[in-house]
Amino acid sequence: MKYYTYILECNDGTLYTGWTVDIDKRVLAHNGVGTKTGAKYTSARRPVKIVYQEECFGKSQAMKREIEIKKMTRVGKLGLINGNNHSIDL
């Protein structure tokens, strides 16, 4: 099974980070399509779009990576999104 850590950009410009096993299904859930199981944070900031994803080697790694990204500043997250891995700012 593949696991992913992802960053969404919300309609208000804020960023949301999470992990999942199915990126497409999770983005649909965040946008309220077919289910009401999206995050409370994103439900008030729809529509959301995926701006970053990375594959992880298991659930534990995906969850750890989610925490690492959540600790980053906005500038650090934008650097990650834009492919500037050298500017990871914790």
C-alpha positions as semicolon CSV with decimal commas, in nm:
position;residue;x (nm);y (nm);z (nm)
1;M;0,000;0,000;0,000
2;K;0,125;0,347;-0,086
3;Y;0,106;0,635;0,159
4;Y;0,128;1,004;0,076
5;T;0,183;1,330;0,257
6;Y;0,020;1,625;0,084
7;I;-0,036;2,000;0,100
8;L;-0,360;2,161;-0,012
9;E;-0,414;2,524;-0,096
10;C;-0,749;2,644;0,034
11;N;-0,975;2,899;-0,134
12;D;-0,856;3,166;0,112
13;G;-0,488;3,103;0,027
14;T;-0,403;2,910;0,343
15;L;-0,222;2,577;0,331
16;Y;-0,339;2,249;0,484
17;T;-0,116;1,943;0,533
18;G;-0,228;1,583;0,575
19;W;-0,157;1,222;0,483
20;T;-0,357;0,958;0,298
21;V;-0,344;0,637;0,098
22;D;-0,552;0,782;-0,191
23;I;-0,476;1,142;-0,293
24;D;-0,766;1,181;-0,539
25;K;-1,025;1,042;-0,301
26;R;-0,893;1,257;-0,013
27;V;-0,904;1,580;-0,216
28;L;-1,262;1,501;-0,317
29;A;-1,347;1,443;0,050
30;H;-1,187;1,777;0,147
31;N;-1,405;1,938;-0,119
32;G;-1,716;1,765;0,017
33;V;-1,777;1,550;-0,291
34;G;-1,964;1,230;-0,212
35;T;-1,886;1,246;0,158
36;K;-1,869;1,478;0,455
37;T;-1,543;1,340;0,592
38;G;-1,310;1,621;0,488
39;A;-1,123;1,806;0,760
40;K;-1,314;2,065;0,960
41;Y;-1,050;2,324;0,863
42;T;-1,095;2,275;0,490
43;S;-1,475;2,246;0,500
44;A;-1,500;2,622;0,555
45;R;-1,232;2,702;0,293
46;R;-1,353;2,521;-0,017
47;P;-1,264;2,460;-0,288
48;V;-0,920;2,322;-0,213
49;K;-0,658;2,203;-0,460
50;I;-0,356;1,979;-0,424
51;V;-0,031;2,174;-0,457
52;Y;0,221;1,920;-0,324
53;Q;0,245;1,547;-0,263
54;E;0,519;1,301;-0,180
55;E;0,510;0,925;-0,155
56;C;0,618;0,776;0,177
57;F;0,734;0,428;0,275
58;G;0,453;0,342;0,513
59;K;0,198;0,501;0,743
60;S;0,450;0,590;1,012
61;Q;0,673;0,779;0,770
62;A;0,374;0,961;0,618
63;M;0,257;1,072;0,962
64;K;0,607;1,184;1,064
65;R;0,647;1,379;0,742
66;E;0,309;1,546;0,798
67;I;0,432;1,666;1,139
68;E;0,760;1,792;0,990
69;I;0,576;1,991;0,724
70;K;0,325;2,132;0,974
71;K;0,619;2,266;1,178
72;M;0,752;2,458;0,878
73;T;0,680;2,825;0,829
74;R;0,465;2,929;0,535
75;V;0,781;3,033;0,350
76;G;0,930;2,688;0,405
77;K;0,614;2,518;0,281
78;L;0,606;2,738;-0,029
79;G;0,971;2,649;-0,095
80;L;0,881;2,281;-0,073
81;I;0,584;2,331;-0,308
82;N;0,802;2,519;-0,557
83;G;1,067;2,246;-0,552
84;N;1,325;2,442;-0,355
85;N;1,417;2,165;-0,112
86;H;1,715;2,365;0,012
87;S;1,493;2,622;0,182
88;I;1,312;2,386;0,418
89;D;1,245;2,611;0,713
90;L;1,147;2,442;1,037
